[in-house]
Amino acid sequence: MKTMDLSTTYMGLKLKHPVVASASPLSYTLDGIRGLEAGGASAIVLYSLFEEQIELQSDSLSVGSDYPEAVDYIRGYVKANQLNDYLELVRKTKAVCTIPVISSINCYRSGAWVEFAHEIEKAGADAIELNIFFLETDLTYNSDTTRDLYVNIVRNVKKTVSIPVTVKMSK
């Protein structure tokens, strides 16, 4: 019996076949990730690291503080902790999986896109998915501005990392 060759490339990554496990609750834990690989995924997209969630958590911890220095410290600590947890998941996933690992990030400040991407590359991810979503509610807003924003995010991240980058855009 002849075996079919389903191999392909995605983002320059060589895959056994085109079935890639997208970001989901299964990609939050090593057990879930191992299950995705055992189930036949040819690559895994880890859950998205959301800058907004990190800031929301730090804001909730610093509510009512009369000390701006304490608020700054809490924000920095929460951000570092959340980012480090994500980077540790990338490192551990790379240690136990034989398939490509694609990290996913969603930010709203240009500096955060670059910072997160740089750290994720250092942690060993094979590629990065930029999960870009901006909801514009101004009816007079020029769509060229949104396009330029997206292009600038990708351009700045690509200047920083050498691994493949893809864009996930929501509408």
C-alpha positions, 0 to 999 in steps of 0.5 A, a space after each residue: 500500500 502506498 503512503 500519501 505524503 501530506 508534508 507541507 510548510 507553514 511560516 517556513 516550518 516543515 510540517 508532517 501534514 497541515 493539521 495545526 492545533 490552534 490556541 485553545 485551553 488545551 495549550 495552557 498546560 503541558 499535559 494538554 500540549 502533550 495530548 495535542 502532539 499525541 493526537 497527531 497535531 503537526 504544530 501547536 499554537 500556544 494560548 495567547 498572552 494578552 497584555 490587557 489581561 496582565 494590566 487588568 490583573 495588576 490594576 485589580 491588585 492596586 485598587 485603592 492604593 495611595 502610593 504611586 510607587 506601590 502601584 508601579 511596583 505591582 504593575 511591574 511585578 505582575 507583568 514580569 510574573 505573567 510573562 515569565 510564566 508564559 516563557 516557562 511554558 514555551 521552554 517546557 513545551 519545547 523540551 517535551 515536544 518534537 513538533 513546532 511551537 508557535 507562541 501567540 501574543 496580543 498587545 495594544 502598545 507598540 513597545 509591548 509587541 516588540 518586548 514580548 516577541 523578543 522574549 518569546 524568541 529567546 525562550 525558544 518558540 519556533 514562530 510567533 502569531 501576532 493576534 491583532 485586534 483593534 475595535 474602532 468605534 469612531 465612524 469618521 476613522 480612516 481605515 488607512 490608519 488601521 492598516 498602517 497600525 497593523 503594518 507598523 506592528 508587524 514591521 517592528 516585531 520583524 525588526 526584532 526577531 528572526 523567527 517566522 511571524 504570522 498575523 491573526 486578524 479579527 474583524 
